[in-house]
Amino acid sequence: MNPNKLNLSLEIILSFILCTFPVSFAGKTNFVTCGSIIKLLNSDYGSRLHSHDVKYGSGSGQQSVTGIELKEDVNSHWVIKAPTNKHCERGEPVQCGDIIRLEHLTTKKNLHSHHFPSPLSGEQEVSAYGDDGVGDTGDHWEVICSNDEWVRDAHVRLRHLDTGSYLGMSGRSFGRPISGQMEIVGFSSMQHGTRWTTAEGLFIVPKDKESHNEYAHTEL
């Protein structure tokens, strides 16, 4: 499918959801919840976690994951899911210390890492992996935060469960065909580039906040 047509289709779907379920709880819930569709903003570099159907030319050769400054790109949407073979209730707040998966909304691949060097900095490669949301334990990330639950405006870190590395941006940028997009890597420690917060998104409201609608959103 033409990428431009795919982006348009996603925009139509998301617009339909937001029109069908108008805002009523945006000011009543501040938690990141299971089933929510979010964009993750790197607090140190101001770019959003992004993926697309472009494979790395080295390392694993899997689908690349990058960072972009553009706010409106639908390829920066990620769905919060439970670990493989586990279940979480829609709208259930994600606890600090929980293990999650992040499924890329457009390509249905999971945020993934493994012991391959990243293409620009030689840190640990981060990719998108799997088919229709099904991957392996390399898709598991621990939410590191200082509250009981993952709070939408708070800084968090995501630690890769298999390797212990922290999701981050290296500060380096790619050339063609993804010119200007930033390298996403796994760092061995909680250093500069590893802080994240939620930006735009469609947030499922916790059950105790529900009435006629279960959605809260910020601009997608």
Backbone hydrogen bonds, N-H to C=O, Kabsch-Sander energy under -0.5 kcal/mol:
donor,donor_aa,acceptor,acceptor_aa,energy
6,L,2,N,-2.3
7,N,3,P,-2.6
8,L,4,N,-2.0
9,S,5,K,-2.4
10,L,6,L,-2.3
11,E,7,N,-2.3
12,I,8,L,-2.2
13,I,9,S,-2.4
14,L,10,L,-2.9
15,S,11,E,-2.3
16,F,12,I,-2.3
17,I,13,I,-2.2
18,L,14,L,-2.3
19,C,15,S,-2.0
20,T,16,F,-2.4
21,F,17,I,-2.5
24,S,215,Y,-0.6
25,F,215,Y,-0.7
28,K,25,F,-2.0
29,T,25,F,-1.4
32,V,150,W,-2.5
34,C,92,E,-2.5
35,G,80,I,-2.1
36,S,33,T,-1.7
37,I,202,L,-2.6
38,I,36,S,-0.6
38,I,78,W,-3.0
39,K,200,E,-1.9
41,L,39,K,-0.5
41,L,197,T,-3.3
42,N,40,L,-0.5
42,N,47,S,-3.2
43,S,41,L,-0.5
43,S,195,R,-2.2
44,D,195,R,-0.6
46,G,42,N,-2.4
48,R,68,I,-3.8
49,L,40,L,-2.6
50,H,66,T,-2.8
51,S,75,N,-1.9
52,H,64,S,-0.8
54,V,52,H,-2.2
56,Y,62,Q,-2.6
61,G,58,S,-1.6
63,Q,128,A,-0.9
64,S,54,V,-3.2
65,V,126,V,-0.7
66,T,50,H,-2.3
67,G,182,M,-1.5
68,I,48,R,-2.2
76,S,73,D,-1.2
77,H,74,V,-1.3
78,W,38,I,-2.5
79,V,103,E,-2.9
80,I,36,S,-2.3
81,K,101,R,-2.7
86,K,83,P,-2.2
91,G,34,C,-2.5
92,E,89,E,-2.3
94,V,32,V,-2.8
96,C,148,D,-2.2
97,G,143,V,-2.9
98,D,95,Q,-2.3
100,I,141,W,-2.9
101,R,81,K,-2.2
103,E,79,V,-2.4
103,E,101,R,-0.5
104,H,102,L,-0.5
104,H,109,K,-3.5
105,L,77,H,-2.0
108,K,104,H,-2.2
110,N,129,Y,-3.3
111,L,102,L,-2.9
112,H,127,S,-2.9
113,S,138,G,-1.6
114,H,125,E,-1.0
116,F,114,H,-2.0
118,S,123,E,-3.5
122,G,118,S,-1.0
124,Q,186,G,-1.8
125,E,116,F,-3.4
126,V,184,I,-0.7
127,S,112,H,-2.3
128,A,63,Q,-2.1
129,Y,110,N,-2.5
131,D,134,V,-2.1
133,G,108,K,-3.1
134,V,131,D,-1.9
135,G,133,G,-0.6
139,D,136,D,-1.9
140,H,137,T,-1.6
141,W,100,I,-2.4
142,E,159,R,-3.3
143,V,98,D,-2.6
144,I,142,E,-0.7
144,I,157,R,-3.3
145,C,143,V,-0.7
150,W,94,V,-3.3
151,V,149,E,-0.8
152,R,30,N,-3.0
154,A,151,V,-1.4
156,V,196,W,-2.8
157,R,144,I,-2.3
159,R,142,E,-2.5
159,R,157,R,-0.6
160,H,158,L,-0.5
160,H,165,S,-3.8
161,L,140,H,-2.1
164,G,160,H,-2.6
166,Y,187,F,-3.3
167,L,158,L,-2.8
168,G,185,V,-2.7
169,M,193,G,-1.4
170,S,183,E,-1.9
174,F,181,Q,-3.0
178,I,175,G,-1.5
180,G,174,F,-2.4
181,Q,178,I,-2.0
182,M,67,G,-2.9
183,E,172,R,-2.8
184,I,65,V,-0.9
185,V,168,G,-2.8
186,G,124,Q,-2.1
187,F,166,Y,-2.7
187,F,185,V,-0.5
191,Q,189,S,-1.7
194,T,191,Q,-1.7
196,W,156,V,-2.6
197,T,41,L,-2.0
198,T,152,R,-1.1
199,A,39,K,-3.0
202,L,37,I,-3.2
203,F,201,G,-0.6
203,F,216,A,-3.3
205,V,214,E,-3.3
209,K,206,P,-2.3
210,E,207,K,-1.4
211,S,213,N,-1.0
216,A,203,F,-3.0
218,T,201,G,-2.4
